[in-house]
């Protein structure tokens, strides 16, 4: 019962308005990141082909990404309640894990570097946004 009490106490310490704002901001930053800033490079490096896209498939993909964004953000809002340093250490771990997943996917060093910049860069930026909003 004590574990539930601690978890409930941590959740009650979260400002849910700032959490909702951070989710919207990071989702918007992700849209800009993957569409305007790095769209062509991302599609080339990750060999993404935009075939016939249906409204249902876009809605499903965006919905799943939104849920993933919620969970990712909630992680940092909970960890920031414990310590900003723990949240930053976890973000470093997330970024290292993401980079590690990319290690063996690319034969060309240039493609690997661009993949890291795009994927790890967004993960880092989103994490920092969540930590900053959680600290308010």
Secondary structure, DSSP 8 states (H G I E B T S, - for coil): -HHHHHHHHHHHTS-HHHHHHHHHHHHHHHHIIIIIISHHHHHHHTT----S--HHHHHHHHHHHHHHHHHHHHHHHHHHHH-HHHHHHHHHHHHHHHHHHHTTT-SSHHHHHHHIIIIIHHHHHHHHHHHHHHH-
